Each structure stands twice: as C-alpha cells, then as structure tokens.
Amino acid sequence: MNELRVLGIQVFDRIKEAGRTQSVLSRYAHCIRTRLGFHELTSEVCSRDGFIVLELFGDSNEWDKLQEELGEIGGLDLQVMSFDLIF
C-alpha cells in the first residue's frame, strides 16, 4: 500500500522562526515533492504569520523524522493529512 502524506505548517512568527524552519526543510528536501508557502503581503502589511503546505514522497521513516524536527521548533503548529493510495 502506498501512502501520500501532506503536512500543513502554521508559522506564528516568520521573522523569528524562518531560519530554523528553512534549515529543517532544506535537510529533508529529498522527500519534499511539493512546497507551497503563503502569507499576507500588501504595500502596507507583511504578515508575521504564514502557512506552508508540503507534499511528501519517498521513505515514510524520513517523513516521521521531518515531522519530529519541525515539532521541536517553537512557534509552529503542524497538522498532518495521510492518504492510503490504492492503484
């Protein structure tokens, strides 16, 4: 059985948490198929909070390690969606 896992990450303070979060994401880039990040940005406002959506692939043990390391970063809320793919 194949699994598709999607991580949703809410970053409460992008300025404070960006460096450590980016470091973890770079370390696990080999198992990130899709990465989508967004935050409010206008000519008057650049929001300090933001969201990242990750589609994972490859070794599910690596996914677990990625989730564990992200979970150790204060200022992040991590949500997981997991789908069993039937072909």
C-alpha positions, 0 to 999 in steps of 0.5 A: 500500500502506498501512502501520500502524506501532506503536512500543513505548517502554521508559522506564528512568527516568520521573522523569528522562526524562518531560519530554523524552519528553512534549515529543517526543510532544506535537510529533508528536501529529498522527500519534499515533492511539493512546497507551497508557502503563503502569507499576507503581503500588501504595500502596507502589511507583511504578515508575521504569520504564514502557512506552508503546505508540503507534499511528501514522497519517498521513505515514510521513516524520513517523513516521521523524522521531518515531522519530529524536527519541525515539532521541536521548533517553537512557534509552529503548529503542524497538522498532518493529512495521510492518504492510503493510495490504492492503484 
